[in-house]
Amino acid sequence: MDLQQRVNSIPWYHSIDLGNGLVTPGRKSLELMKHEQGVFFDPVRLDGATVLDIGAWAGAHSFEAKRRGARRVMATDQYVWIHPEWRGREAFDLARNAIGSDVEAAEIDALDIKPDTIGRWDVVLFAGVLYHLRSPLDGLHAAASVANDCLIVESEAATKFLQSPEPLLAYHPSGSLRSDATNFFTPNVAFVVEALRECGFALFDTNVDGRRLTVHAWRNTTRRVLGNASAVQTRTTFSVWRRALARLKHEVRSR
Ligand SMILES: C[S@@+](CC[C@H](N)C(=O)[O-])C[C@H]1O[C@@H](n2cnc3c(N)ncnc32)[C@H](O)[C@@H]1O
């Protein structure tokens, strides 16, 4: 089988440019992948960084982190990597070999991520995984435990109370979210921020785009890129100060 035939034999979630005109036919278009990667990585100084990608699937974001100058990148996953139909590990290996990338791989459940199992990383990406977990708080704490400088959390959002200052989770029983029985909970922005504040993060940049949210949680500002707002397609970006103000207003209103 040639490369094109091998690509065609696997279901793809990510569109990845393998070179020589060959792009994997992902459910996410190349344009969407680029947009997401801008949101995730433009605000982060990646040169020389170590990066962990939790729930990496075919590894597009891992490859992009490496392309942006990361020193060491590890892709981790489990559900789709061992799933007989999704064949995610095959997709990752095929793309990695075609690109000639040295991104590392580890098969591990997101809830088993901790310094003892996977080590500590400068930057951790936790994209599209949170709502698949039965214990989202444990998932956030696991990802936080291995992030030295920055944790990037991306998730489907609880749209009904997205901007509430109260930290809230919505439960989606029996496949009621997008007919996908592996979707359980969606958070609002405050939930992600407050859960990560408990884990010692000091500063938060948040970005809401339709039904998705992205939070950059910082323990320090070593890798935070400032003055790059136009590179991040933010509809809503606010700091802890604005969140504190919102909380204050809410408290005043409810008195
Ligand atoms: C919606 S995809 C997101 C893929 C990629 N991070 C992205 O943003 O394009 C969800 C990913 O999370 C992984 N995942 C779901 N539950 C997991 C778990 N308990 N442990 C590890 N990975 C998990 C799936 O295997 C899948 O690769």
Ligand as a Chemical Component Dictionary entry (heavy atoms), coordinates in Angstrom:
data_LIG
# 
_chem_comp.id                   LIG 
_chem_comp.type                 NON-POLYMER 
_chem_comp.pdbx_formal_charge   0 
_chem_comp.three_letter_code    LIG 
# 
loop_
_chem_comp_atom.comp_id 
_chem_comp_atom.atom_id 
_chem_comp_atom.alt_atom_id 
_chem_comp_atom.type_symbol 
_chem_comp_atom.charge 
_chem_comp_atom.model_Cartn_x 
_chem_comp_atom.model_Cartn_y 
_chem_comp_atom.model_Cartn_z 
_chem_comp_atom.pdbx_ordinal 
LIG C1  C1  C 0  -12.253 15.589 20.739 1  
LIG S1  S1  S 1  -10.751 14.678 20.680 2  
LIG C2  C2  C 0  -9.566  15.986 20.838 3  
LIG C3  C3  C 0  -8.264  15.666 20.123 4  
LIG C4  C4  C 0  -7.230  16.787 20.158 5  
LIG N1  N1  N 0  -6.785  17.063 21.500 6  
LIG C5  C5  C 0  -7.769  18.046 19.541 7  
LIG O1  O1  O 0  -7.948  19.050 20.237 8  
LIG O2  O2  O -1 -7.988  18.069 18.326 9  
LIG C6  C6  C 0  -10.739 13.926 22.274 10 
LIG C7  C7  C 0  -9.481  13.137 22.577 11 
LIG O3  O3  O 0  -9.445  12.837 23.968 12 
LIG C8  C8  C 0  -9.054  11.496 24.128 13 
LIG N2  N2  N 0  -9.573  10.991 25.396 14 
LIG C9  C9  C 0  -10.866 10.928 25.794 15 
LIG N3  N3  N 0  -10.946 10.394 27.026 16 
LIG C10 C10 C 0  -9.672  10.117 27.410 17 
LIG C11 C11 C 0  -9.087  9.581  28.570 18 
LIG N4  N4  N 0  -9.834  9.202  29.624 19 
LIG N5  N5  N 0  -7.752  9.452  28.632 20 
LIG C12 C12 C 0  -6.979  9.839  27.576 21 
LIG N6  N6  N 0  -7.473  10.367 26.440 22 
LIG C13 C13 C 0  -8.800  10.498 26.360 23 
LIG C14 C14 C 0  -9.643  10.797 22.931 24 
LIG O4  O4  O 0  -9.026  9.546  22.735 25 
LIG C15 C15 C 0  -9.395  11.812 21.849 26 
LIG O5  O5  O 0  -8.139  11.686 21.281 27 
# 
loop_
_chem_comp_bond.comp_id 
_chem_comp_bond.atom_id_1 
_chem_comp_bond.atom_id_2 
_chem_comp_bond.value_order 
_chem_comp_bond.pdbx_ordinal 
LIG C1  S1  SING 1  
LIG S1  C2  SING 2  
LIG S1  C6  SING 3  
LIG C2  C3  SING 4  
LIG C3  C4  SING 5  
LIG C4  N1  SING 6  
LIG C4  C5  SING 7  
LIG C5  O1  DOUB 8  
LIG C5  O2  SING 9  
LIG C6  C7  SING 10 
LIG C7  O3  SING 11 
LIG C7  C15 SING 12 
LIG O3  C8  SING 13 
LIG C8  N2  SING 14 
LIG C8  C14 SING 15 
LIG N2  C9  SING 16 
LIG N2  C13 SING 17 
LIG C9  N3  DOUB 18 
LIG N3  C10 SING 19 
LIG C10 C11 SING 20 
LIG C10 C13 DOUB 21 
LIG C11 N4  SING 22 
LIG C11 N5  DOUB 23 
LIG N5  C12 SING 24 
LIG C12 N6  DOUB 25 
LIG N6  C13 SING 26 
LIG C14 O4  SING 27 
LIG C14 C15 SING 28 
LIG C15 O5  SING 29 
# 
